Amino acid sequence: METTITTVVTGVEQVTPGFVRVRVTTPGEQWVSTGAADEFIHVEVGADDVDAGDGHTSRHYSVSKVLSDGFEMEIALHGHGPGARWGQRVRPGDAVEVSEPKAYYAPPSAAHRRVLVGDATALPAIARILAEANPDESFSVVIELASMADLRELPSAADVRVEWRIGGNGYAPSVLCSELKGLLPGLRDAAHEPYVWVACEASESRRIRQNLRKEAQLPMAVMRIVGYWHGDKDHIMSVWNSLTEEQLAHAASIWREDRSDEENWVEYEPFLRSLGV
Ligand SMILES: Cc1cc2nc3c(=O)[nH]c(=O)nc-3n(C[C@H](O)[C@H](O)[C@H](O)COP(=O)(O)OP(=O)(O)OC[C@H]3O[C@@H](n4cnc5c(N)ncnc54)[C@H](O)[C@@H]3O)c2cc1C
């Protein structure tokens, strides 16, 4: 974590069978929201491994609601891992270290329609994006769950169409890429492109990015595709931990601060493939 802010848990509630909502208070002015509806933080969950993607021992969680004295987050209880275990044991009164927030969701103001696609881990961010949307915005949403028991109301002032699907989430093949392929043509015309935000398992997110760029030829500026977790985490960590100094330096040189993440992915995708991940 770049910064460490100690918060205190003030509430824990079961949202649906697969989700726990955790409310924390933040001390004074130390934690400031970015204002973006998919903002996320690192949460120190007591992990003893290092995240292959970013080198942290904490886990990422979306800020599902900003409160006057803190915020809420919602933890998917997927059954493995220190983050999911933390979600099951956290109690009011616990101290929790978090980072400052960062965010990805940034639709151009002229976006024709907004498309939100994700698995269970994206549900807290999608719920907040919709809850904070204006009446003049319109959304097409596809959410893939392991169980319909986690389906919930998604209140919004905007015009919203939501499709719920069963699949992915580490239990079954994901249908998100094919759902998006089917949805997209109806949302594009000569004058307008939709803004497409995707958050799901990393290999599925890469498949979707390739499809949007190469087959659908969607401009990079109107898409934000994020891998939220790794289904093949053990393999990725073993590959990453065996990289030479030269390979690590090459990876760092590809991921440049002076271009967008989607631009970086143009070179990063073939680099990852060359490593066999
Ligand atoms: C920007 C961002 C925002 C996120 N927001 C949320 C959020 O609001 N709520 C939320 O619950 N998650 C969210 N995630 C995803 C969460 O960070 C990952 O699922 C994380 O891997 C959980 O850590 P863990 O310790 O439970 O499992 P890990 O230690 O990372 O993994 C242990 C095992 O569990 C598997 N696994 C990990 N996550 C899942 C999963 N979701 N489903 C099935 N199997 C899994 C792995 O493949 C591995 O085999 C977000 C991720 C990012 C990058």
PDBQT file of the ligand as one rigid body, heavy atoms in Angstrom, charges set to zero:
ROOT
HETATM    1  C1  LIG A 301     -10.104  -2.530  -8.612  1.00  0.00    +0.000 C 
HETATM    2  C2  LIG A 301     -10.652  -3.795  -7.948  1.00  0.00    +0.000 A 
HETATM    3  C3  LIG A 301     -11.840  -3.731  -7.214  1.00  0.00    +0.000 A 
HETATM    4  C4  LIG A 301     -12.364  -4.890  -6.625  1.00  0.00    +0.000 A 
HETATM    5  N1  LIG A 301     -13.520  -4.797  -5.900  1.00  0.00    +0.000 NA
HETATM    6  C5  LIG A 301     -14.016  -5.896  -5.267  1.00  0.00    +0.000 A 
HETATM    7  C6  LIG A 301     -15.188  -5.812  -4.440  1.00  0.00    +0.000 A 
HETATM    8  O1  LIG A 301     -15.780  -4.748  -4.267  1.00  0.00    +0.000 OA
HETATM    9  N2  LIG A 301     -15.615  -6.957  -3.823  1.00  0.00    +0.000 N 
HETATM   10  C7  LIG A 301     -14.969  -8.164  -3.987  1.00  0.00    +0.000 A 
HETATM   11  O2  LIG A 301     -15.385  -9.151  -3.391  1.00  0.00    +0.000 OA
HETATM   12  N3  LIG A 301     -13.855  -8.254  -4.754  1.00  0.00    +0.000 NA
HETATM   13  C8  LIG A 301     -13.366  -7.157  -5.380  1.00  0.00    +0.000 A 
HETATM   14  N4  LIG A 301     -12.226  -7.255  -6.143  1.00  0.00    +0.000 N 
HETATM   15  C9  LIG A 301     -11.641  -8.587  -6.365  1.00  0.00    +0.000 C 
HETATM   16  C10 LIG A 301     -10.786  -9.068  -5.202  1.00  0.00    +0.000 C 
HETATM   17  O3  LIG A 301      -9.735  -8.134  -4.967  1.00  0.00    +0.000 OA
HETATM   18  C11 LIG A 301     -10.193 -10.448  -5.604  1.00  0.00    +0.000 C 
HETATM   19  O4  LIG A 301     -11.226 -11.389  -5.759  1.00  0.00    +0.000 OA
HETATM   20  C12 LIG A 301      -9.137 -10.960  -4.655  1.00  0.00    +0.000 C 
HETATM   21  O5  LIG A 301      -8.389 -11.930  -5.328  1.00  0.00    +0.000 OA
HETATM   22  C13 LIG A 301      -9.718 -11.579  -3.401  1.00  0.00    +0.000 C 
HETATM   23  O6  LIG A 301      -8.647 -11.995  -2.603  1.00  0.00    +0.000 OA
HETATM   24  P1  LIG A 301      -8.642 -13.347  -1.771  1.00  0.00    +0.000 P 
HETATM   25  O7  LIG A 301      -7.586 -13.185  -0.754  1.00  0.00    +0.000 OA
HETATM   26  O8  LIG A 301     -10.041 -13.641  -1.321  1.00  0.00    +0.000 OA
HETATM   27  O9  LIG A 301      -8.243 -14.440  -2.822  1.00  0.00    +0.000 OA
HETATM   28  P2  LIG A 301      -6.764 -14.659  -3.449  1.00  0.00    +0.000 P 
HETATM   29  O10 LIG A 301      -5.772 -14.941  -2.372  1.00  0.00    +0.000 OA
HETATM   30  O11 LIG A 301      -6.466 -13.521  -4.357  1.00  0.00    +0.000 OA
HETATM   31  O12 LIG A 301      -6.986 -15.974  -4.304  1.00  0.00    +0.000 OA
HETATM   32  C14 LIG A 301      -7.108 -17.243  -3.658  1.00  0.00    +0.000 C 
HETATM   33  C15 LIG A 301      -7.841 -18.189  -4.606  1.00  0.00    +0.000 C 
HETATM   34  O13 LIG A 301      -9.172 -17.713  -4.770  1.00  0.00    +0.000 OA
HETATM   35  C16 LIG A 301      -9.453 -17.494  -6.144  1.00  0.00    +0.000 C 
HETATM   36  N5  LIG A 301     -10.278 -16.277  -6.209  1.00  0.00    +0.000 N 
HETATM   37  C17 LIG A 301      -9.909 -15.000  -5.941  1.00  0.00    +0.000 A 
HETATM   38  N6  LIG A 301     -10.946 -14.169  -6.096  1.00  0.00    +0.000 NA
HETATM   39  C18 LIG A 301     -11.976 -14.933  -6.480  1.00  0.00    +0.000 A 
HETATM   40  C19 LIG A 301     -13.331 -14.653  -6.792  1.00  0.00    +0.000 A 
HETATM   41  N7  LIG A 301     -13.829 -13.403  -6.729  1.00  0.00    +0.000 N 
HETATM   42  N8  LIG A 301     -14.134 -15.674  -7.142  1.00  0.00    +0.000 NA
HETATM   43  C20 LIG A 301     -13.674 -16.954  -7.207  1.00  0.00    +0.000 A 
HETATM   44  N9  LIG A 301     -12.394 -17.279  -6.900  1.00  0.00    +0.000 NA
HETATM   45  C21 LIG A 301     -11.564 -16.278  -6.545  1.00  0.00    +0.000 A 
HETATM   46  C22 LIG A 301      -8.101 -17.342  -6.825  1.00  0.00    +0.000 C 
HETATM   47  O14 LIG A 301      -8.153 -17.797  -8.167  1.00  0.00    +0.000 OA
HETATM   48  C23 LIG A 301      -7.211 -18.218  -5.997  1.00  0.00    +0.000 C 
HETATM   49  O15 LIG A 301      -7.290 -19.559  -6.449  1.00  0.00    +0.000 OA
HETATM   50  C24 LIG A 301     -11.687  -6.113  -6.754  1.00  0.00    +0.000 A 
HETATM   51  C25 LIG A 301     -10.479  -6.160  -7.461  1.00  0.00    +0.000 A 
HETATM   52  C26 LIG A 301      -9.968  -5.025  -8.063  1.00  0.00    +0.000 A 
HETATM   53  C27 LIG A 301      -8.657  -5.101  -8.810  1.00  0.00    +0.000 C 
ENDROOT
TORSDOF 0
